[in-house]
């Protein structure tokens, strides 16, 4: 029979294994060259041995010589061969039997010769556009001298089995991934609730070999406690063979510290008999979680303690505040009453002293005139002190009454200057800076605004040495007007400037200031009066160069005087 061209042969490439990385040379494992003592026997000798070969005839079957020449195929092989189209299982097309060597079969034969036993290999072929997996078993055929003279093979369709194993492996891998993501370790208990299996991760966490725990109950190497949700259902679930979740289990380490785990488990029963076989479960290391919870609880307890202490302090402060208010009201009432009581006799004393000084009732000696002058000066000073105390009592007691109206700035300054000009001239101060001309008006209480300026001018005169200078400046700032009383006196330090408006404070950082008398209430009263008239009072001073006290008041308009707009 004529030899068919190679391109007409229907031969599958057995080198296409499941591992596509394998090379042609090692596709079927180790390959050796056949020795000289393995010359291919005659075809009839091989075919004569077929009757003695025990194979499963229900599977595709072939016999080939050692040089790869196909000698025999059965009906099942031919059926599969017909369904494969242009490709087929080795050893080749059925119509090539006894005629041609099949090159793709040679590596299988070499593997059989090398191993001197049956060789197995999986082959993947496409049938009706679906991949099928066949397990090939290539069996050595021996003569009477136990020499291999041929190779016989069968193919079993193991597609379903392989796919099932692959799917099971995939499912198992997914389960392992989920388990690793949701827990730290695994455990199994037998029907007596004794630990029969622990994952390596548990022993790695506790730092002790698993043999110390296998065969023990959980209670023998740890203890169950209430979890963060105050649940303690694990022990009861174990004894009643019910599932449980996140039961706190505490294990003590050799160094005395404690490891805390959340255990979750399910009971296991025999599927056929229903017999209880034990538990399977997982554990999660929650030591750090409970440490954080303890820290939060400690912080909460500390905050609650601080809050309770703060509440007690607030209550005590409220009581003390109320007591202070009551005492302040009593003090102010007392001062107001006493001030009124003292002012009446003082006015009489000052009046009689003034009459004696002017010799209203007849001639007096020079000595008595000097005495009356001293009496008048002391009485007026004492009256000023009483008036200051009364003003503070009225302001703090909420009894201050102001009559806000348009007050001409020029008239306001003139009145204050007139009350202080004699004292300034007597001390030899330059007063040219006291002249002020303006047609503006401020919204203020005339008497109280005058009191502020008189107080500021009096202080400027008091703390300016002889030969110094005092003055008044005016600045318009939008809807407000600033009047600044300045001097070239001793000045005030930065530290003292923050305190000059406090009650009873007097500047004492200069030897000249200690010679001045007063209550230390004037600046405090002046600032409070300015603020009650929607203004303010501030100071800017430099030691040995002088001070500038600025009172700010709103400019009077029709809108803020009678409620209408200009």
Buried (B, 14 or more C-beta within 10 A) or exposed (E): EEEEEEEEBBBBEBBBBEEEEBEEEEBBBEBEEBEEEBEBBEBEEBBEBBEEEEBEEEBBBBBBBBBBBBBBBBEBBBEBBEEBEEBBBBBBBBBBBEBBBBBBBBBBBBBBBBBEEEBEBEBBBEBEEEEBBBBBBBBBBEEEEEEBBBBBBBBBBBBEEBEEEEEEEEEEEEEEEEBEEEBBBBBBBBBEBBBBEBBEBBBEBBEBEBEEBEEEBBEEBBBBEEBEEEEEBBBEBBEEBEEBBBBBBBBEEEEEEEBBBBBBBBBBEEEEEEEEBBBBBBBBBBBEEBEEEEEEEEEEEEEEEEEEEEEEEEEEEEEEEEEEEEEEBEBBEEBBEBBEEBBEEBEEBBEBBBEBBEEEEEEBEEEEBEBBBEBBEBBBEBBBBBBBBBBBBBBBBEEBEEEBEBBBBBEBBBBBBEBBBEEBEEBEBBBEBBEBEBEBBBBBBBEBBBBBBBBBBBBBBBBBEEEBBBBBEBEEEEEBBBBBBBBBBBBBEEEBBEEBBEBEBBBEEBEEBEEEEBBBBBBBBBBBBBEBBBBBBBBEBEBEEBBBBBBBBBBBBEEBEEEEEE
